């Protein structure tokens, strides 16, 4: 029998849980597959008010076909976690697909394995990809060879459907979409900076202005570590 297709979600403290749970809900429907949730130390992982338990240790995972790294406000901090990055890099080197959601692309970029590739990211963090010699792409889902990345948070579901179509065909992906009734019709038209009302964009940017200087510093430190 063919070995199950193995997906590893590399999770960490402070991740945005929808970055993980959105695509996970879809990926577990892939036939003849194994979906593993792993963290640096194993056990419990706190993520913005939710605690995920019984995660496996990344070091105990021998290999995977696809690695997916979710994003979060702590993504650039995790990119500086040598133990976490060593395991993510090891698994990524042997994976058929390197993937991420939201700011998880910054962590993926910190492996040094996607230099010169295009990648998606949350719009407010996107330019930090250039610190790692990765090309920011504003698309909701971006594919560059075996690198498939999703934009901010909810794009993780679009990303997962793209991956399912790649692995099992469009009809299968459409069937899963139907079964999970993914038919988004948001009540407000403010999901991207290009279409958000000026006062809404200003309010969000005000929050990010306080956050980004330290996150940019962390990204630069991680990029220097990558080059060593």
C-alpha positions as CSV (number, residue, x, y, z in Angstrom):
1,X,0.0,0.0,0.0
2,X,1.1,3.6,-0.6
3,X,2.2,5.3,2.5
4,X,-0.2,8.0,3.8
5,X,0.4,11.5,2.7
6,X,1.8,13.2,5.8
7,X,1.1,16.8,6.7
8,X,2.7,18.5,9.7
9,X,1.4,21.7,11.2
10,X,4.3,23.3,13.1
11,X,2.5,25.3,15.8
12,X,3.8,27.6,18.5
13,X,2.8,29.8,21.4
14,X,0.9,32.9,20.4
15,X,-0.1,31.7,16.9
16,X,-3.4,32.9,15.4
17,X,-5.5,29.8,15.9
18,X,-7.6,30.2,12.8
19,X,-4.4,30.2,10.7
20,X,-4.1,26.6,11.9
21,X,-7.6,25.3,12.5
22,X,-9.0,26.7,9.2
23,X,-6.7,24.7,6.9
24,X,-6.5,21.8,9.3
25,X,-10.3,21.2,9.1
26,X,-9.9,20.8,5.3
27,X,-6.6,18.9,5.2
28,X,-7.8,16.1,7.6
29,X,-10.4,15.2,4.9
30,X,-7.6,14.2,2.4
31,X,-7.9,10.4,1.8
32,X,-5.0,8.2,2.7
33,X,-3.4,10.9,4.8
34,X,-2.0,11.6,8.2
35,X,-2.2,15.1,9.7
36,X,0.2,15.8,12.6
37,X,0.2,18.8,14.9
38,X,3.6,19.3,16.4
39,X,5.4,22.0,18.5
40,X,8.9,22.5,19.7
41,X,8.3,20.9,23.1
42,X,5.2,18.9,22.5
43,X,2.2,19.0,24.8
44,X,0.0,22.1,25.3
45,X,0.3,25.2,23.1
46,X,-1.5,28.4,23.9
47,X,-2.9,30.4,21.0
48,X,-4.9,33.6,21.6
49,X,-7.2,32.2,24.3
50,X,-7.3,28.6,23.1
51,X,-5.0,25.8,24.3
52,X,-4.2,23.0,22.0
53,X,-3.1,19.8,23.8
54,X,-1.2,16.6,23.0
55,X,0.9,18.2,20.3
56,X,3.8,16.0,19.3
57,X,7.4,17.1,19.5
58,X,8.8,18.3,16.2
59,X,12.0,16.5,16.9
60,X,10.1,13.2,17.1
61,X,8.7,13.6,13.5
62,X,11.0,11.9,11.1
63,X,9.7,13.4,7.9
64,X,6.6,14.8,6.2
65,X,5.3,15.4,2.7
66,X,3.9,18.8,3.5
67,X,4.8,21.3,6.3
68,X,2.5,24.1,7.1
69,X,3.4,27.0,9.4
70,X,0.5,29.2,10.7
71,X,1.0,32.8,11.5
72,X,0.6,34.9,14.6
73,X,1.7,38.1,16.3
74,X,4.7,36.0,17.7
75,X,5.8,34.8,14.2
76,X,9.0,36.9,14.1
77,X,9.8,35.9,17.7
78,X,9.5,32.2,16.7
79,X,11.7,32.9,13.7
80,X,14.4,33.6,16.3
81,X,13.8,30.4,18.3
82,X,16.8,28.3,17.2
83,X,15.4,25.0,18.5
84,X,12.1,25.5,16.7
85,X,13.7,26.7,13.5
86,X,16.2,23.8,13.4
87,X,13.3,21.3,13.4
88,X,11.2,23.3,10.9
89,X,14.2,23.6,8.6
90,X,15.0,19.9,8.9
91,X,11.5,18.9,8.0
92,X,11.2,21.4,5.2
93,X,14.3,20.1,3.5
94,X,12.7,16.8,3.0
95,X,9.1,17.9,2.3
96,X,7.5,17.9,-1.1
97,X,5.5,21.1,-0.3
98,X,6.6,24.1,1.8
99,X,3.5,26.0,2.9
100,X,2.3,28.6,5.3
101,X,-0.6,30.8,6.2
102,X,-0.5,34.5,7.1
103,X,2.7,35.6,8.8
104,X,3.8,32.0,8.9
105,X,5.5,32.8,5.6
106,X,8.0,34.8,7.7
107,X,8.9,31.7,9.7
108,X,9.1,29.7,6.5
109,X,11.3,32.4,5.0
110,X,13.6,32.3,8.0
111,X,14.6,28.7,7.0
112,X,16.4,30.2,4.0
113,X,14.7,27.6,1.8
114,X,12.4,30.0,-0.2
115,X,14.9,32.7,-1.1
116,X,14.0,34.3,-4.4
117,X,10.5,32.7,-4.3
118,X,7.2,34.6,-4.2
119,X,5.1,34.3,-1.1
120,X,1.9,35.6,0.4
121,X,1.6,37.1,3.9
122,X,-0.8,39.2,5.9
123,X,-0.9,42.6,4.1
124,X,0.4,44.6,7.1
125,X,3.5,42.3,7.5
126,X,4.1,41.5,3.8
127,X,7.1,43.7,3.2
128,X,9.0,42.0,6.0
129,X,9.5,39.1,3.6
130,X,12.1,41.2,1.8
131,X,14.4,40.9,4.8
132,X,14.7,37.2,3.9
133,X,15.2,37.8,0.1
134,X,11.6,36.5,-0.5
135,X,9.4,38.3,-3.0
136,X,6.1,39.6,-1.4
137,X,3.0,38.8,-3.5
138,X,-0.4,40.4,-2.7
139,X,-2.4,37.5,-3.9
140,X,-4.7,35.6,-1.5
141,X,-3.0,32.3,-2.4
142,X,0.4,32.2,-4.0
143,X,2.1,29.2,-5.6
144,X,5.8,29.3,-6.7
145,X,6.9,25.8,-7.5
146,X,6.5,23.6,-4.4
147,X,5.9,26.7,-2.2
148,X,2.3,27.4,-1.6
149,X,1.4,30.2,0.8
150,X,-1.8,31.9,2.0
151,X,-2.4,35.5,2.9
152,X,-3.9,36.7,6.1
153,X,-5.9,34.4,8.4
154,X,-9.1,33.5,6.5
155,X,-7.0,33.0,3.4
156,X,-5.9,29.7,5.0
157,X,-9.2,28.1,3.9
158,X,-8.6,29.2,0.3
159,X,-5.0,27.9,0.6
160,X,-6.2,24.5,1.9
161,X,-8.6,24.1,-1.0
162,X,-5.8,24.9,-3.4
163,X,-3.6,22.3,-1.8
164,X,-6.5,19.7,-1.8
165,X,-7.0,20.4,-5.6
166,X,-3.3,19.8,-6.1
167,X,-3.2,16.6,-4.3
168,X,-6.6,15.0,-5.0
169,X,-8.1,17.0,-7.9
170,X,-10.5,19.9,-8.3
171,X,-13.6,17.7,-8.0
172,X,-12.5,16.4,-4.6
173,X,-11.6,19.9,-3.4
174,X,-15.0,21.2,-4.5
175,X,-16.8,18.3,-2.8
176,X,-15.0,19.2,0.5
177,X,-15.9,22.9,0.0
178,X,-19.5,21.9,-0.4
179,X,-19.5,19.6,2.6
180,X,-18.1,22.3,4.8
181,X,-20.4,24.9,3.2
182,X,-17.6,27.3,2.5
183,X,-19.5,30.1,0.7
184,X,-18.3,33.3,2.3
185,X,-20.4,36.4,2.1
186,X,-19.0,38.8,4.7
187,X,-21.4,41.4,6.2
188,X,-18.8,44.2,5.6
189,X,-16.6,45.0,2.6
190,X,-13.5,45.8,4.6
191,X,-11.3,42.7,4.4
192,X,-8.4,44.3,2.5
193,X,-6.7,47.7,2.9
194,X,-7.6,48.7,-0.7
195,X,-11.3,48.5,0.0
196,X,-11.5,49.4,3.7
197,X,-13.0,52.7,4.7
198,X,-10.3,55.3,5.5
199,X,-11.2,55.5,9.2
200,X,-11.1,51.7,9.6
201,X,-7.7,51.5,7.9
202,X,-6.4,54.3,10.0
203,X,-7.6,52.6,13.2
204,X,-5.8,49.4,12.3
205,X,-2.7,51.1,11.2
206,X,-2.6,52.9,14.5
207,X,-2.4,49.6,16.2
208,X,0.3,48.2,13.9
209,X,2.4,51.3,14.3
210,X,3.0,50.4,17.9
211,X,3.8,46.8,17.0
212,X,5.8,46.8,13.9
213,X,9.1,48.5,14.9
214,X,9.9,45.6,17.2
215,X,8.6,43.0,14.8
216,X,10.8,44.5,12.0
217,X,13.8,44.3,14.3
218,X,13.0,40.7,15.1
219,X,12.7,39.9,11.4
220,X,16.1,41.4,10.7
221,X,17.7,39.5,13.5
222,X,16.2,36.3,12.2
223,X,17.4,37.1,8.6
224,X,20.9,37.5,9.9
225,X,20.7,34.2,11.7
226,X,19.5,32.6,8.5
227,X,22.6,33.8,6.6
228,X,25.0,32.3,9.2
